[in-house]
Amino acid sequence: MKPQPFAVTPDAHGRALNVVGEKITVLAPNTATQGYEVFLQQGEEGSGPPPHSHDWDESFYITRGTIDIGYDDQVITATAGTFVHVPAGTVHHFRFGPGGGEMISVTSQGGRASRLFTRIDEEIPPGPPDLEKLLAVAQECGVTVAAGDSPPA
């Protein structure tokens, strides 16, 4: 089926999903684009995933605040206007900085991030997560969490 043009206005997109303290709004799932996915990610200070990898590329464009983004052996402090690309299979993580932040993220063809975020929102209640359940959902959605459960300081 050929993808159709579409627009998503603020009053028309779905509610923000609660993904372990981060608010993630699915702006374009792969079912609509027939390929990539686009998200609005908003996080309070200190929120963000542990080091992990998956079989899809992921790119981030920071729109507000500062976000520490780690990949390979480096961590950069990304500010508004910064673009970061993480190829498939790369172990990476991020943490929202002081005052929180916001970014647009885009996945490559075949990404399953919208499924992952939806499943976490459905299965993991707000508050400290059940790590065993969280890891099971991540694995089910094609995400491998790296050894250790927090990024380097």
C-alpha positions in Angstrom: 0.0 0.0 0.0 1.4 3.4 -1.0 1.9 5.9 1.9 -0.5 8.8 1.8 0.3 12.4 2.7 -0.8 13.4 6.1 -0.4 16.2 8.7 -0.5 15.9 12.5 -1.7 19.0 14.3 -1.3 19.4 18.1 -5.0 18.9 18.7 -5.0 15.7 16.6 -2.1 13.6 17.8 -2.5 10.9 20.4 -1.8 11.4 24.1 1.8 11.3 25.3 2.8 7.8 26.4 4.4 7.5 29.8 7.7 5.7 29.1 9.3 5.3 32.5 8.9 9.0 33.3 9.5 10.3 29.8 6.5 11.6 27.8 6.6 10.3 24.2 4.1 11.4 21.6 3.9 9.3 18.4 3.7 11.8 15.6 4.2 9.3 12.7 4.1 5.6 13.2 5.6 3.3 10.6 2.0 2.2 9.7 1.4 5.7 8.4 4.8 6.3 6.7 5.3 2.7 5.6 8.9 3.0 6.9 10.3 5.4 9.5 8.8 6.7 12.7 8.8 10.2 14.3 8.3 11.1 18.0 8.2 14.1 20.3 10.1 13.1 23.4 9.9 15.2 26.6 11.7 14.4 29.8 12.2 15.8 33.3 15.7 16.3 34.6 17.5 12.9 35.0 15.0 10.9 32.9 16.1 8.7 30.0 16.9 5.1 29.1 19.8 3.0 30.2 22.5 2.1 27.6 20.8 -0.1 25.0 20.8 -1.0 21.3 18.4 -2.1 18.7 18.3 -3.0 15.0 17.1 0.3 13.7 18.8 3.7 13.3 17.7 6.5 15.5 18.3 10.2 15.2 17.6 13.0 17.7 17.1 16.8 17.1 17.1 18.7 20.4 14.4 21.5 20.5 14.7 22.5 24.2 17.0 22.2 27.1 20.2 20.1 27.3 20.4 16.3 26.9 23.5 14.2 27.5 23.7 11.6 24.7 26.2 8.8 24.9 27.3 6.5 22.2 30.5 4.4 21.7 32.9 5.8 24.3 31.7 9.4 24.4 29.0 11.5 25.9 28.0 14.8 24.4 25.9 17.5 25.9 23.4 18.3 23.2 21.6 21.7 23.3 18.7 23.1 21.2 19.6 22.8 17.5 21.9 19.8 17.9 21.3 16.7 15.7 22.6 13.3 16.7 22.5 10.2 14.5 22.9 6.7 16.1 23.3 3.8 13.6 21.5 0.5 14.2 23.3 -1.8 16.7 25.1 1.1 18.5 24.9 1.0 22.3 23.6 4.5 23.3 21.7 6.3 26.1 20.6 9.8 27.0 19.7 11.8 30.1 17.6 15.0 30.1 19.6 17.8 31.8 18.7 20.6 34.3 15.1 21.7 33.9 14.3 18.8 31.5 14.2 19.0 27.8 12.5 18.1 24.5 13.6 16.5 21.2 12.2 15.1 18.0 13.4 11.5 17.3 13.2 9.6 14.0 13.8 5.9 13.4 14.8 4.1 10.3 12.8 1.7 8.2 11.6 -1.3 10.2 12.0 0.4 13.6 9.7 -0.9 16.3 10.0 2.1 18.7 6.3 3.0 18.6 5.5 -0.6 19.6 8.1 -0.5 22.4 6.8 2.9 23.8 3.1 1.7 23.6 3.9 -1.6 25.4 5.9 0.2 28.2 3.0 2.7 28.6 0.5 -0.2 28.9 2.6 -2.6 31.1 4.8 -0.4 33.4 2.9 1.9 35.8 4.3 5.3 36.8 6.9 5.3 39.6 10.0 3.0 40.0 9.7 0.4 37.3 9.5 -3.4 37.7 12.9 -3.9 36.0 12.3 -7.6 35.2 9.0 -6.7 33.4 10.6 -3.6 31.7 13.5 -5.8 30.4 11.1 -8.4 29.1 9.0 -5.7 27.2 12.2 -4.3 25.8 13.5 -7.7 24.6 10.0 -8.5 23.1 10.3 -5.3 21.0 13.9 -5.9 19.8 15.8 -3.8 22.3 18.9 -5.1 24.1 19.8 -3.4 27.3 23.5 -3.2 27.8 25.2 -4.7 30.9 24.7 -2.4 33.9 21.5 -0.4 34.2 22.7 3.2 34.2 24.8 5.3 31.9 28.3 6.5 32.9 28.3 9.6 35.0 
